[in-house]
Amino acid sequence: MASTLKPSGGLILASMQQTTPQLTSPWSRPDDAERQARLDAMKRRATGLLAIALLVFVAASLYEAQFPWLGYVRATAEASLVGGLADGLRWTALFGTRLACRFPTPPSSPRAKSGSGRSWATSCRITSCRGR
């Protein structure tokens, strides 16, 4: 900062325009916005395919009495529903929350393991979908 002397003896500090450097996370990448957009599109596509499998399952279940071959279609749609839901729950349990539900993990210390069976089961029932 530059300063000049006032006639009364005080200093006048000339204000210089200060620029703050752009703070970026060390983990950010230049293409984060594009990657997030692709991830969101992939999530929408997976949810859409799960909804289509549900519709096929319901339709095949309704018309299976008239067309017995729809049993194979129903079984395939049911398997895709189970697989899609299991995969979604697995990723949620491994990498965080998806529907605002946290899944508790079992205790890992030997001291906590001693009586953890009942307490962990209780914890699963109480805190699994509390919205933490």
C-alpha positions as CSV (number, residue, x, y, z in Angstrom):
1,M,0.0,0.0,0.0
2,A,1.2,3.4,-0.8
3,S,0.9,6.2,1.8
4,T,1.1,10.0,1.6
5,L,1.5,12.6,4.4
6,K,-1.5,14.8,5.5
7,P,-0.9,18.4,6.2
8,S,-1.9,17.7,9.8
9,G,0.9,15.2,10.1
10,G,-1.2,12.0,9.7
11,L,-0.8,9.4,7.0
12,I,-3.3,8.8,4.2
13,L,-3.3,5.3,3.0
14,A,-4.1,4.9,-0.6
15,S,-6.4,2.0,-1.1
16,M,-5.3,-0.4,-3.7
17,Q,-7.8,-2.7,-5.2
18,Q,-7.1,-6.1,-3.7
19,T,-7.9,-9.2,-5.6
20,T,-8.5,-12.5,-3.8
21,P,-7.1,-15.5,-5.5
22,Q,-9.7,-18.0,-6.7
23,L,-9.7,-20.8,-4.2
24,T,-10.2,-24.2,-5.7
25,S,-10.3,-27.5,-4.1
26,P,-7.1,-29.5,-4.7
27,W,-9.4,-32.4,-5.8
28,S,-11.4,-30.4,-8.4
29,R,-10.9,-31.0,-12.0
30,P,-11.6,-28.7,-15.0
31,D,-14.2,-31.0,-16.3
32,D,-16.2,-31.5,-13.1
33,A,-19.3,-29.9,-14.4
34,E,-19.4,-32.2,-17.5
35,R,-18.7,-35.3,-15.3
36,Q,-21.5,-34.3,-12.9
37,A,-23.9,-33.8,-15.9
38,R,-22.9,-37.3,-17.3
39,L,-23.4,-38.8,-13.8
40,D,-26.8,-37.3,-13.4
41,A,-27.8,-38.5,-16.9
42,M,-26.7,-42.0,-16.0
43,K,-28.7,-42.0,-12.8
44,R,-31.8,-40.8,-14.7
45,R,-31.3,-43.6,-17.3
46,A,-30.9,-46.3,-14.6
47,T,-34.0,-45.1,-12.8
48,G,-35.9,-45.0,-16.1
49,L,-34.8,-48.6,-16.9
50,L,-35.9,-49.7,-13.4
51,A,-39.3,-48.1,-14.0
52,I,-39.6,-49.8,-17.4
53,A,-38.8,-53.2,-15.8
54,L,-41.5,-52.5,-13.2
55,L,-44.1,-51.7,-15.9
56,V,-43.2,-54.8,-17.8
57,F,-43.4,-56.9,-14.7
58,V,-46.9,-55.5,-13.8
59,A,-48.2,-55.9,-17.4
60,A,-46.8,-59.5,-17.7
61,S,-48.4,-60.4,-14.3
62,L,-51.8,-59.0,-15.4
63,Y,-51.9,-60.9,-18.7
64,E,-50.1,-64.1,-17.7
65,A,-53.4,-65.9,-17.3
66,Q,-54.3,-65.2,-21.0
67,F,-50.8,-65.7,-22.5
68,P,-48.9,-68.3,-20.6
69,W,-45.6,-67.4,-22.4
70,L,-45.6,-64.1,-20.5
71,G,-44.4,-66.1,-17.5
72,Y,-40.9,-65.9,-19.0
73,V,-41.2,-62.2,-19.5
74,R,-42.5,-61.7,-16.0
75,A,-39.6,-63.8,-14.5
76,T,-37.1,-61.7,-16.6
77,A,-38.6,-58.4,-15.4
78,E,-38.7,-59.6,-11.8
79,A,-35.0,-60.6,-12.0
80,S,-34.0,-57.2,-13.4
81,L,-36.0,-55.5,-10.7
82,V,-34.3,-57.5,-8.0
83,G,-30.9,-57.0,-9.5
84,G,-31.4,-53.2,-10.0
85,L,-32.6,-52.7,-6.5
86,A,-29.8,-54.8,-5.0
87,D,-27.2,-52.9,-7.0
88,G,-28.6,-49.6,-5.9
89,L,-28.6,-50.6,-2.3
90,R,-25.1,-52.0,-2.5
91,W,-23.8,-48.7,-3.9
92,T,-25.7,-46.7,-1.3
93,A,-24.2,-48.9,1.5
94,L,-20.7,-48.6,0.1
95,F,-20.5,-45.0,-1.0
96,G,-23.0,-43.0,1.0
97,T,-26.6,-41.9,1.0
98,R,-28.9,-42.0,-1.9
99,L,-32.4,-41.5,-0.5
100,A,-31.3,-39.7,2.7
101,C,-30.9,-43.0,4.4
102,R,-27.6,-44.0,5.9
103,F,-27.0,-47.6,6.5
104,P,-25.1,-48.3,9.7
105,T,-21.8,-50.3,9.5
106,P,-20.9,-52.9,12.0
107,P,-18.4,-52.0,14.7
108,S,-14.8,-52.8,13.9
109,S,-12.9,-52.6,17.2
110,P,-12.5,-55.8,19.3
111,R,-13.9,-54.0,22.3
112,A,-17.0,-53.0,20.4
113,K,-17.4,-56.4,18.9
114,S,-17.8,-58.2,22.2
115,G,-21.5,-57.3,22.6
116,S,-22.2,-55.9,19.2
117,G,-24.6,-58.4,17.8
118,R,-27.8,-57.2,19.6
119,S,-26.8,-53.6,19.8
120,W,-25.9,-53.4,16.1
121,A,-29.2,-55.1,15.1
122,T,-31.1,-52.6,17.2
123,S,-29.1,-49.8,15.6
124,C,-30.0,-51.0,12.2
125,R,-33.7,-50.9,13.0
126,I,-33.5,-47.6,14.7
127,T,-31.2,-45.5,12.6
128,S,-31.3,-47.0,9.1
129,C,-33.7,-44.5,7.6
130,R,-33.7,-41.7,10.1
131,G,-32.6,-39.2,7.4
132,R,-29.1,-38.4,8.8
